[in-house]
């Protein structure tokens, strides 16, 4: 007995949806997660606050997004991503307007709390759940596609935010971003297809009853001429979920710590300020390169292998930096960036392949909750380690990278075949 498949999508629809979601995600990331890197200093000065207070408000947004994630995922599972992502644009705009009107710590924290609600229902996890809701187990390539586009969020967002701040101030910059959500983000997400409540997920046939872990079996991958079964249902789904949560939490802690403190860390390792800034600029392109690698060579292998490579990349870069010193700074940045780029895709594809498409949105929200909390603590916690230990803080991030790899290695054995490409 099978559930009736959904109607086939029009030719070119997946490509249009990837572009639509990719552009909308670029806007959402640039106007939220990447905003403090440019505006935190001027915000603190204008509001008469210490810099840690501004970053603490941003950390609050990440904690709120963690709390909102499961509810947003459940809503996407039931009704599709269109209404959730459109609502996130409205809340993003509201939060940015409130941020532009902030006059002190209370209003600053309130604005970031509202932005946290939008982030919980409007960033990658919601976009991934939207794609899985529509394409089921065949969503891997689409997930990779939107990360390739949105991977340039900092490349676009940082210069634009900095230019707006010099022209109309930080408050005006926040208002412009709010306006872009209304005139660009909302129409883009409105182009997503409508789905009725209770409609089955995915455009492929799925078994009527979930396995013990909710896994489903997609059709053969006709493009490669080979079967593309998902992994068998794990014998211990709770253990698998815990290990996956550990991997995501540790990896996102390291990624956020590096995004916040990389130039200072490289200087502590012996690089000059100019070299540290130049090397730091390699991380963004390396992330995109890692995603291209996933889209090309790694698309035929199991996402668990890709995830293991992403976990080892940061410790490998640290090993080179510790052995060779400052001359290996560029290699460290490239390895870290490539691993972080693959990790972004693994966040979407690994739960899909190991657990299946059913209930993906809600499960994704719960799996990512510890990661969001760890991410919120990373700037402060790693900053303390860097102040106390200097370059030896690399031992901490390297050990955490190895812990993430160990969590992946402890997962149950899975099929060696790749999921549908």
C-alpha positions as CSV (number, residue, x, y, z in Angstrom):
1,X,0.0,0.0,0.0
2,X,1.4,3.4,-1.0
3,X,0.5,7.0,-0.7
4,X,-0.5,8.6,-3.9
5,X,2.3,10.6,-5.4
6,X,1.9,14.4,-5.8
7,X,1.6,15.7,-9.3
8,X,4.8,16.1,-11.2
9,X,6.4,19.5,-11.1
10,X,6.5,21.5,-14.3
11,X,9.8,21.4,-16.2
12,X,12.3,23.8,-14.7
13,X,10.3,24.3,-11.5
14,X,13.1,22.9,-9.2
15,X,15.6,25.3,-10.7
16,X,13.2,28.3,-10.3
17,X,12.6,27.3,-6.7
18,X,16.3,27.0,-5.9
19,X,16.9,30.5,-7.3
20,X,13.9,31.9,-5.5
21,X,14.9,30.4,-2.2
22,X,18.5,31.1,-2.7
23,X,17.9,34.8,-3.2
24,X,15.5,35.1,-0.4
25,X,17.9,33.3,1.9
26,X,20.7,35.7,0.9
27,X,18.6,38.6,2.0
28,X,17.6,36.9,5.3
29,X,21.1,36.0,6.3
30,X,22.6,39.3,5.2
31,X,20.0,41.3,7.2
32,X,20.3,39.3,10.4
33,X,23.2,36.9,11.1
34,X,25.7,39.0,9.3
35,X,24.5,42.4,10.6
36,X,26.4,42.7,13.9
37,X,29.8,42.2,12.3
38,X,29.4,45.6,10.6
39,X,27.0,47.5,12.8
40,X,27.9,46.3,16.4
41,X,30.6,49.0,16.9
42,X,28.5,51.9,15.8
43,X,25.4,50.6,17.7
44,X,27.4,50.3,20.9
45,X,28.8,53.8,20.5
46,X,25.5,55.4,19.6
47,X,23.5,53.6,22.4
48,X,26.2,54.1,25.0
49,X,26.6,50.4,25.5
50,X,29.6,48.1,25.8
51,X,30.3,45.9,22.8
52,X,29.7,42.6,24.8
53,X,26.2,43.9,25.5
54,X,25.4,44.3,21.8
55,X,26.7,40.8,21.1
56,X,24.7,39.5,24.0
57,X,21.6,40.9,22.4
58,X,22.5,39.0,19.2
59,X,23.1,35.8,21.2
60,X,19.5,36.3,22.6
61,X,18.3,36.2,19.0
62,X,20.1,32.9,18.4
63,X,18.5,31.4,21.5
64,X,15.1,32.6,20.5
65,X,15.6,31.1,17.0
66,X,16.4,27.8,18.6
67,X,13.2,27.8,20.6
68,X,11.1,28.8,17.5
69,X,12.7,26.2,15.2
70,X,10.7,23.1,16.1
71,X,7.3,24.9,15.8
72,X,8.3,26.4,12.5
73,X,9.4,23.0,11.3
74,X,6.1,21.4,12.3
75,X,4.2,24.2,10.5
76,X,6.2,23.5,7.3
77,X,5.6,19.8,7.6
78,X,1.8,20.5,7.7
79,X,1.3,23.3,5.3
80,X,4.6,23.7,3.3
81,X,7.2,26.4,3.6
82,X,5.4,29.3,1.7
83,X,3.4,30.7,4.6
84,X,6.2,30.2,7.2
85,X,8.8,31.9,5.0
86,X,6.5,34.7,4.0
87,X,5.6,35.3,7.7
88,X,9.4,35.4,8.5
89,X,9.8,38.3,6.0
90,X,7.2,40.3,7.8
91,X,8.8,39.5,11.2
92,X,12.3,40.3,9.9
93,X,11.0,43.7,8.7
94,X,9.3,44.4,12.0
95,X,12.5,43.4,14.0
96,X,14.7,45.6,11.8
97,X,12.4,48.6,12.2
98,X,12.4,48.0,16.0
99,X,16.2,47.8,15.9
100,X,16.4,51.1,14.0
101,X,14.3,52.7,16.8
102,X,16.3,51.2,19.7
103,X,17.3,53.8,22.3
104,X,18.9,51.6,25.0
105,X,19.5,48.0,26.2
106,X,15.8,47.2,26.7
107,X,14.7,48.1,23.2
108,X,17.9,46.7,21.7
109,X,17.2,43.3,23.3
110,X,13.5,43.4,22.4
111,X,14.4,44.1,18.7
112,X,16.9,41.2,18.6
113,X,14.3,38.9,20.2
114,X,11.9,39.7,17.4
115,X,14.6,39.1,14.9
116,X,15.3,35.8,16.6
117,X,11.7,34.7,15.9
118,X,12.2,35.5,12.2
119,X,15.5,33.7,12.1
120,X,13.9,30.6,13.7
121,X,11.4,30.4,10.8
122,X,13.3,32.1,8.0
123,X,16.9,30.8,7.7
124,X,18.4,27.6,6.2
125,X,16.5,25.1,8.4
126,X,13.2,26.4,7.2
127,X,14.3,26.5,3.6
128,X,15.6,23.0,3.8
129,X,12.4,21.8,5.3
130,X,10.5,23.5,2.5
131,X,12.5,21.7,-0.2
132,X,12.1,18.3,1.6
133,X,8.3,19.0,2.1
134,X,8.0,19.2,-1.7
135,X,10.7,16.9,-3.1
136,X,11.1,14.3,-0.4
137,X,14.3,12.2,-0.4
138,X,15.3,13.8,-3.7
139,X,16.0,17.3,-2.2
140,X,19.7,16.9,-1.8
141,X,20.7,18.8,-4.9
142,X,18.2,21.5,-4.3
143,X,19.6,22.0,-0.8
144,X,23.1,22.3,-2.2
145,X,21.8,24.8,-4.8
146,X,20.4,27.3,-2.3
147,X,23.5,27.2,-0.2
148,X,25.6,28.0,-3.3
149,X,23.5,31.1,-3.8
150,X,23.1,32.2,-0.2
151,X,26.8,31.4,0.4
152,X,27.4,35.0,-0.9
153,X,25.3,36.6,1.8
154,X,28.3,38.0,3.7
155,X,30.0,38.9,0.4
156,X,26.9,41.0,-0.6
157,X,25.6,42.0,2.9
158,X,28.8,43.3,4.5
159,X,29.8,45.8,1.8
160,X,26.2,46.9,1.4
161,X,25.6,47.4,5.1
162,X,28.9,49.2,5.5
163,X,28.0,51.5,2.5
164,X,24.5,52.2,3.9
165,X,25.9,53.0,7.3
166,X,28.3,55.6,5.9
167,X,25.5,57.2,3.8
168,X,22.5,57.1,6.1
169,X,23.7,55.8,9.4
170,X,23.2,52.4,11.1
171,X,19.5,53.1,11.8
172,X,18.9,54.0,8.1
173,X,20.7,50.8,7.1
174,X,18.3,48.7,9.2
175,X,15.3,50.5,7.7
176,X,16.6,49.7,4.2
177,X,17.0,46.1,5.0
178,X,13.5,46.1,6.4
179,X,12.2,47.6,3.2
180,X,14.0,44.9,1.2
181,X,12.2,42.2,3.0
182,X,8.9,43.9,2.1
183,X,9.6,44.6,-1.6
184,X,12.0,41.7,-2.4
185,X,11.9,38.9,0.2
186,X,8.2,38.7,0.6
187,X,7.4,38.5,-3.2
188,X,10.2,35.9,-3.7
189,X,8.8,33.6,-1.0
190,X,5.3,34.2,-2.3
191,X,6.4,32.5,-5.6
192,X,6.8,29.2,-3.7
193,X,4.0,26.6,-4.4
194,X,1.0,26.3,-2.2
195,X,0.5,23.0,-0.4
196,X,-2.7,21.9,1.4
197,X,-2.6,20.6,5.0
198,X,-2.2,16.9,5.2
199,X,-0.7,16.5,1.7
200,X,2.1,13.9,1.7
201,X,5.7,15.2,1.5
202,X,7.8,14.8,-1.6
203,X,7.0,14.3,-5.3
204,X,7.9,10.7,-5.2
205,X,6.0,7.7,-3.9
206,X,6.6,7.0,-0.2
207,X,5.7,4.0,1.9
208,X,2.4,4.3,3.7
209,X,3.9,3.6,7.1
210,X,7.1,5.0,8.5
211,X,9.9,2.7,9.6
212,X,11.1,2.8,13.1
213,X,13.0,6.0,12.3
214,X,10.6,7.4,9.8
215,X,12.8,6.6,6.8
216,X,11.4,6.3,3.3
217,X,12.5,4.8,0.1
218,X,12.8,7.0,-3.0
219,X,12.7,5.7,-6.6
220,X,15.8,4.7,-8.5
221,X,18.1,7.5,-9.6
222,X,17.5,7.4,-13.3
223,X,20.1,10.1,-14.0
224,X,22.9,7.8,-12.9
225,X,21.4,4.5,-13.9
226,X,21.8,3.1,-10.3
227,X,19.6,2.5,-7.4
228,X,19.6,5.2,-4.8
229,X,18.0,3.8,-1.7
230,X,18.2,5.7,1.5
231,X,19.9,4.2,4.5
232,X,18.0,1.4,6.3
233,X,16.2,2.6,9.4
234,X,18.6,2.8,12.3
235,X,18.1,0.3,15.2
236,X,18.5,3.1,17.8
237,X,16.9,6.3,16.4
238,X,17.2,8.2,19.7
239,X,20.9,7.5,19.9
240,X,21.3,8.6,16.3
241,X,19.5,11.8,17.0
242,X,21.7,12.5,20.1
243,X,24.9,11.9,18.1
244,X,23.7,14.1,15.3
245,X,22.8,16.9,17.6
246,X,26.2,16.7,19.2
247,X,27.8,16.9,15.8
248,X,25.8,19.9,14.7
249,X,26.2,21.7,18.1
250,X,30.0,21.3,18.3
251,X,30.5,22.1,14.6
252,X,28.4,25.3,14.7
253,X,30.1,26.4,17.9
254,X,33.5,26.1,16.1
255,X,32.2,27.8,13.0
256,X,30.7,30.8,14.9
257,X,33.8,31.1,17.0
258,X,36.0,31.3,14.0
259,X,33.6,33.8,12.3
260,X,33.9,36.1,15.3
261,X,37.5,35.7,16.3
262,X,39.5,34.5,13.3
263,X,41.6,37.6,12.6
264,X,42.5,37.9,16.3
265,X,43.3,34.2,16.4
266,X,45.6,34.4,13.4
267,X,47.4,37.4,14.9
268,X,48.0,35.4,18.1
269,X,49.5,32.7,15.9
270,X,52.1,35.2,14.5
271,X,50.3,36.7,11.5
272,X,50.3,40.5,11.0
273,X,47.0,42.3,11.0
274,X,47.1,42.8,7.2
275,X,47.8,39.1,6.7
276,X,45.0,38.1,9.2
277,X,42.5,40.2,7.3
278,X,43.6,38.9,3.9
279,X,43.5,35.3,5.1
280,X,40.1,35.8,6.7
281,X,38.8,36.9,3.4
282,X,39.6,33.4,2.0
283,X,37.0,31.7,4.2
284,X,33.9,32.9,2.3
285,X,35.1,31.7,-1.2
286,X,36.4,28.5,0.4
287,X,32.9,27.8,1.8
288,X,31.5,28.2,-1.7
289,X,34.2,25.9,-3.0
290,X,33.3,23.3,-0.4
291,X,29.7,23.4,-1.5
292,X,30.7,23.1,-5.1
293,X,32.8,20.0,-4.1
294,X,29.7,18.6,-2.5
295,X,27.6,19.4,-5.6
296,X,30.2,17.7,-7.8
297,X,32.5,15.0,-6.6
298,X,30.6,14.2,-3.3
299,X,27.1,14.2,-4.7
300,X,27.3,10.4,-5.4
301,X,28.6,9.5,-1.9
302,X,26.6,9.2,1.3
303,X,26.2,12.5,3.2
304,X,27.7,10.8,6.3
305,X,31.0,10.7,4.4
306,X,30.7,14.3,3.4
307,X,29.9,15.2,7.0
308,X,33.0,13.3,8.3
309,X,35.2,15.2,5.8
310,X,33.7,18.5,7.0
311,X,34.4,17.6,10.6
312,X,38.1,16.8,9.9
313,X,38.8,19.9,7.8
314,X,39.1,22.3,10.8
315,X,41.5,20.0,12.8
316,X,43.6,19.4,9.7
317,X,43.9,23.1,9.2
318,X,44.9,23.6,12.8
319,X,47.6,20.8,12.5
320,X,49.1,22.6,9.6
321,X,49.0,26.0,11.4
322,X,50.6,24.5,14.6
323,X,53.4,22.7,12.6
324,X,54.2,25.4,10.0
325,X,53.1,28.5,11.9
326,X,51.9,31.8,10.3
327,X,52.9,30.7,6.7
328,X,50.2,28.0,6.8
329,X,47.5,30.6,7.8
330,X,46.0,30.6,4.3
331,X,45.8,26.8,4.2
332,X,44.1,26.8,7.6
333,X,41.5,29.3,6.4
334,X,40.8,27.4,3.2
335,X,40.4,24.1,5.0
336,X,38.2,25.6,7.7
337,X,36.1,27.4,5.1
338,X,35.6,24.3,2.9
339,X,34.6,22.2,5.9
340,X,32.2,24.8,7.0
341,X,30.7,25.0,3.5
342,X,30.1,21.2,3.4
343,X,28.7,21.4,7.0
344,X,25.9,23.8,5.8
345,X,24.7,21.2,3.3
346,X,25.1,18.3,5.8
347,X,22.7,20.1,8.1
348,X,20.1,19.6,5.5
349,X,21.0,16.3,3.9
350,X,22.2,14.1,6.8
351,X,18.9,14.1,8.7
352,X,17.0,13.6,5.4
353,X,18.9,10.5,4.5
354,X,19.2,8.9,7.9
355,X,15.7,9.6,9.1
356,X,13.7,10.1,5.9
357,X,11.4,12.9,4.7
358,X,8.4,12.3,7.0
359,X,8.3,14.9,9.8
360,X,11.5,16.4,8.5
361,X,10.7,20.0,9.5
362,X,9.9,19.4,13.2
363,X,12.8,16.9,13.5
364,X,15.2,19.4,12.0
365,X,14.0,22.1,14.5
366,X,14.7,19.8,17.5
367,X,18.1,18.6,16.1
368,X,19.2,22.1,15.6
369,X,18.1,23.5,18.9
370,X,21.3,22.6,20.8
371,X,23.3,23.9,17.9
372,X,21.7,27.3,18.0
373,X,22.3,27.5,21.8
374,X,26.0,26.5,21.3
375,X,26.2,29.0,18.4
376,X,24.9,31.7,20.7
377,X,27.5,31.0,23.4
378,X,30.4,30.7,20.9
379,X,31.5,34.4,20.6
380,X,31.7,34.9,24.4
381,X,33.0,31.5,25.4
382,X,35.7,31.3,22.7
383,X,36.6,34.9,23.4
384,X,37.4,34.0,27.0
385,X,39.6,31.1,25.8
386,X,41.4,33.3,23.3
387,X,42.1,36.0,26.0
388,X,43.4,33.4,28.4
389,X,45.4,31.1,26.1
390,X,46.1,33.1,23.0
391,X,47.0,30.9,20.0
392,X,46.7,27.8,22.2
393,X,42.9,28.3,22.0
394,X,43.4,26.4,18.7
395,X,43.7,23.2,20.8
396,X,40.2,23.8,22.0
397,X,38.6,24.3,18.6
398,X,40.7,21.4,17.2
399,X,39.5,19.1,20.0
400,X,35.9,20.1,19.4
401,X,36.4,19.3,15.7
402,X,37.6,15.8,16.6
403,X,34.7,15.4,19.0
404,X,32.3,16.2,16.1
405,X,34.1,13.6,14.0
406,X,33.9,11.0,16.8
407,X,30.1,11.6,17.1
408,X,29.8,10.8,13.4
409,X,31.9,7.7,13.6
410,X,29.8,6.5,16.5
411,X,26.7,6.5,14.4
412,X,25.2,3.2,13.2
413,X,26.5,1.7,10.0
414,X,24.6,3.0,7.0
415,X,24.3,2.1,3.3
416,X,27.3,3.1,1.2
417,X,25.1,4.2,-1.6
418,X,24.4,7.8,-2.1
419,X,20.9,9.3,-1.7
420,X,19.1,10.4,-4.9
421,X,21.0,13.1,-6.8
